[in-house]
Each structure stands twice: as C-alpha cells, then as structure tokens.
Amino acid sequence: MRQVRRAVPDARPLRSDDAATGGSNAPPARQQEEKMDTLSRKVARVVVPQMVVEGAGVKLKRSIATGTLDYLDPFLLFDHFGSSNPDDYLAGFPMHPHRGIETVTYMLAGDVQHRDSIGNSGSIGAGDVQWMTSGRGILHEEMPRPRDGQMAGFQLWVNLPSSLKMTKPRYQEVPSHLIPEISREDGTRIRVIAGTLDRTHGAVTDIAADPTYLDVSVPPERNLTLPCPRGHTAFAYVFEGEGQFGPTADGPEKTLSHPRLLVFADGDTVEVCTGTSPVRFLLVSGNPLHEPIARYGPFVMNTREEIEQALRDLREGTFVRPD
C-alpha cells in the first residue's frame, strides 16, 4: 500500500541502552535478583488513528506515518483497513513501487489479490499473513475484495538496515492454518505471527529487525503479562474491546478502548488487564536500527542521493533488476 510523500522525520524511538537480561543459569539468589529487576513497560504515548485515503481511493485508519507519530524505529507505517462498504476499498492499490523496506499484511476478513513485477501472484485471506521484502526494488499491486460482505486487516512497514536495502526481493506468505496459536487455561488466545512466545516459534522467520508480532485475545476479568525484549521498540494496537495497559508514564493504568495505538517505554514485559469487556490487540516489537532515513513515498533509503537514484531507476526502466 502506498504512502503519501513525507519529509525525513525527526522522531526517534523510546528506548533504553540497557541490555536484555535473557535466561539465566545463575544460582537461586541471583535468579531472584534478576526476577526483581524485571521491568514492566509503561505506556509512553497513546495515538488516535487518523483517517486517510491512499492508493486509488482506499480509506484507512493510520497510526504511524502521521503528523502525530511519524516514525517509530524500525516501524515506518501502520494502517488498519476495514469496512462493510465496498466503495471504501474496491479501487485498491494499482501497480506501484517499493524499495528499501518490508511490508507486512495481516488479514482479518476478506481477501487481497496481489501480483508483482517478478512473476508472483496470489491471494491472502482471513488469518493469512504476507511479509514482503522489497529490497532493491519491486512493483506490485494489491486489490482488496470482500468475503461475506467484510474486508479488514492491517499493513505494517518495517525499515531495512542499510546493508539489506538492495537485497533481492522475497516473500514469506503464510496461510492461517500454519500460524501457531497458543490457548491458555484462562481463555487467552495468542497467534504467533513472528517471534517466540512460550517456546512457540512464529510462522515468519529470518527478518532483520528480529520482530515479535502477536495477535492477542484476552477474555473479560483477566490479567496477562507478556514478555517483550528489552531494547526493542514496542507498540500495541487495540482493535476490539478495551483493556488496561500499563502503568502509564504519568500514573496508574488507564482503560483504553479501540481503536488506539499505544507506544511503550523500554522494559521486559507488557501488562494487560481486562474488566467486564474482552480486548483484542496486536503486540509488535522490533530492534531499532538507529540509522538515518530518507523517505519519499514508497522509497525508504539512508540518503537523499539514494532516493534520487531510485527515481532515476524508475524513469529509466531499470528499477526492477534481473537476478
């Protein structure tokens, strides 16, 4: 999906230079000390999604890549799409370029039909995920279609490190039945799209940002603590129900209803509490790159000169390169 042209952002991630503690074979006293050192992440920022129109006229709720939150290293964009009105999305996203990023599409309902300039084509439906590494350059189109009158999902853009921006494009396309789901005794359900939880490995692997991407459903009257690697940039996107996340940076937990994006300060865990309503949210984290970025629409590189080269390649027909 395409993004409006934006200037190079000034925003930087909330982070700590503390190293992750990880597991330990230390004696019991040391293990107890490590346990006491575990830090619950505070909610540092709450973002209300903004309505935008992209592609050929698709209506989206955007939380990252706005004037409120421009960049959350390594996450460049986060969109929530969904409607029961086909006029909101049927025009889709005709053929357009990408270079220097990864796009992640996770479907809740309906289908997205896609094809690209290197011969790939197909369709992803409810529960499926497509993780596309654009690398040195790809042209592709995404055309949403309803199923049972519904179409909904998310798209996330993840920055690539400078060493991989000109890598060969590739796809990881995972159908719903291959995404592992953890069902806990209290009724909590967690789909592990990327990362590791409870020794369960996510369906998407070998991503430079070492991401975690979880789809979490918590029943009413429950408390949940999820690990979140210290040093990673992390956010949650609440898209159904409501819950308490926290503590917040300026006080106790606050009940937050959908749709909201929560940016977490650094720490080791994310705590969630529900009242009389359930909550469903995405928990996403990744290792920040701490590299300069130059951004022009669907191109994200490290320098303005590299952006200009991408535009020249597009004009001269050399943007998509043979193997």
N, C-alpha and C positions, 0 to 999 in steps of 0.2 A: 504494500500500500504506500502511496506517495505522501510526502510531507511537504508543506509549504516551505518556500525558501527562507532560511533563517541565517542570521549572522552568527559568527563564532560566539558561543556562550561564555559567560563569566562564572556560571555556577560550578561549584565543586562539591564532592560528596562529603557527607558527615562520616567521619571515621576516627579511628584511634591507631596509633602506631604500635599498640600492644600486640604481641604475638599470640596466636591461637594456642590454647593450652593443650587441646587434644586429649587422647587417652593417656593413662599412666600405669606404670608397674611399680609405683613408689610404695613404701610401707604405709600401713593404715593411717598413721598420724599425718603423713604427707598428703594422702588421698583426701582426708577430711579437710585439710587446709585448702587443697585445690577446689573442693566442693564449695567451701565458704567463699572462695574467690570468684565463683561463677556469677556473672553479671547479667541481670535481666535488661534487655534493651528498652529504653524509653522511647515513647512516640515523640519525635522531634518536630514533626510537621504534619499537618492534615491538609490534603489538597482536594478541592471540589472539582470534579471533571468539568471541562468546558466543551460545549457543543461546537463542532467544526464540520465542514464539508470538504471532502477530498475526492481524488480520482475524478470520475465523470459525474459526480453528484451524490456520493455516499455520505450519509450523516453518521457521525461518530461522536463518542464521548472521549475526550483526550485529557490525560492527566500528566504526562511527561512530554516535553516539547511545546510548552506554552510560555506565556509571559510570567506565569506564576512559578513554574518549575521547568526550566529549560533543559537541564542535563543532570543526570544522577549517575555519575561514572560507575560502571560502563554502560548504563542504560540511556539510550538516546530518545526513545519514544515509547509511549504506551497508550494504545487505543482500545476502547471497548465498543464493539459494534453489535447492534441487535435491534430488531424491530419486527412487528407483525404487519407492517405496511411495506409491501414490495417496492413502492416508489422511493423509499428511503435508501435502497441499496442495489436495485437491479442493474443500474448503469455500470456499477462495478469499477474496476481499475484496469483499463485497457493497457496494452503493452507499454512498459516503462522501464528505465534502467536502475540498477543499483551497483555501487562499488564501495568496498571498504567496510561493510557491515554484515551482520547476520539478522535475518527477520524470522520471528517465531510466531506462528499462527496456531492458536488452540481453539478448537470449535466446541461450542455447547449445543448448537442446534443448526439445522440446515446443512448446506454444502457450499464449498468454494471450489469451483473448477479452475484449474490452472494449466498453463503451458509456458514454455520459455524458449530462448534462442539457442539452447544447446540440445534440444530434442526431447526434453522431459514434458510430460503432460499427465493429468490425472485429476482426482477429486478427493477432497478430505471432508469428512462428515462429523457428526456429533461424537465428541470424545477423542477425536484424532488430533495429532499434532504434526506440524511440518516445521522443521528447523532448517532454514536455508542459509548457507554461507555464500554470500555473493562474491567475496574475494575480489579478484581483479576486474570482474565485470560480468553482468548478466542482464538480459532483457526478459521480463516476464509479465504475464497478466494474471489477474485474479478476479473471477466473476462469481459473486455470491448468488446462491439460489435457495429458495425456501424449501423446507420439508415439513409437511403437516402445518403449513402456514407460518412457520417460525424460522428465523435465522439469527444466530447470535454467536459471539466468540470474542477473541482478543488478539491483538497483534503487538508484539514487543520487538523493538530494535535494540540489538546489542552491538557495541563497538568492537572492532577487531584491533588487536595490537598492531603497531607499525610493521612488525616482522611478518604478519599474515595478511596484510591488506591486499596484496597482489597474488594471493594464493589461488589455486584452481577452485572454481565454484563447485559446490556439492550440496546434496540434500540428505537430510535424515527425516524420512516420512514414516510415522509410526501410527498404525491403526489402534483404535481404542482398546481392543482386546489384548494388546501387547503392553499396555501401560499398567504397571503393577498398582494395586490398591491395597492399602493397609486398613483393616477393620479392627478397631479396638473394642474392648468389652463394654465401654461406656457409650457405644454407638457412634463415636467419632470415625469418620472415613477420610482417608488421605490418599489421593492419587499422586504417585511419584513420577513426575514427568522428567525431571533431571535432578541430579544429586543423589544423596543416600540418606535414608531415614530408617531406623530400627533394622539395620543391616539389609534393607531392601534397596537395591540399586535402581535408579531411574532408567527410563527407556532411552533417553537421549544421552549420548556419551561423547567424550573427546572434544569438548568445547573449551576454547581458550580461556574464557572468563571463569571456568570452574563453577558453573552456576548451580543453584538449587531452584527448582520450580515445582511448587506443590499446589494442588487443588484440595482445599481443606473444608470439610463439612462437619460442624460441631452442633450436636443437639442442644436443646434448652437445659439450663441448670447444670452446666458442666464447666470444669476448669481444665485448660490444656496448656502444656509447656512444650515448645518445640525448640530443638537446637538450631542455632544459626551461627555459622563460623565467625569468630571474632576477626575483625579487619575487613569483612565483606560489607559492601553496600547492600542494604536490605530495605524492601518495602512490602507492604501488604495492600491488596486491592479488595475491598469488601464489595461484593456484587449481589448478595442476597442476605436478608435479615439484618441483625445488628448484634454487636458484642462490645465488650470492654477490652481494650488493648493497652498495655502499659507496664508500669506507670508512665504518665506523660512527663515531659521535661519540666512543667511548671506546677505539678501537683499530682493528685491521685488519678486513677483511671477515669476515663470518660466513655459513656456509651455512644458508639458511633454507628450510624445507620448507612445503608447503601444508597448511592454509590459514593465511596470515598477511597482515596489513596493515602496510606499512612507511610511516612518516611521514618525509619528507626535510626536512633543513635547507635553507637557501637555497643557490643556486648556479646554474650554467648547464647542467650535464649530469647524467645518471643513468648509472652504470656497472653492467653486469651481466656476470657470468662464470659459465659452467656447467662442471661436471665430467663425470662419467660419465652423468648424467641430464639430460634436457632440462628446460626450465622454460617455463611459460606464465603470463603475468600481465597485469593491466590497469595502465596508467600513466595517471594522471589528474592534471591540474593546472588551476588557475583563479586568477583575480585576486581577492585578498581584498577585501571590501567595507569593513571597519573601521567598521561601523555597529552600534548597539545592536540586540539582538534580544529579542523577547518571543515565547515559543513555548508553544503549547497544542495538543498532539496534531498534527492536520494543518494547523493555522494557524501561520504564522510571520510576525510583523509587527515593527514597531520599538518599539511601546509597549504597555503593558497595556491602555490605553484602546482601541487598535485591535483587540486580541483581544476585548475585551468587545463592541465593535461587530460583529465577525464573528459572535459567538454570538447577538446580538440579530437580526442579519440572518437567521441560520439559523432561529431560532424564529419570526420573523415572515413567513417565506416570501419574503424579498427578497434572499436570498444570491446567487442566480443572476439577473443583470440582463440585460435585453434590450439589443441593440446600440444 
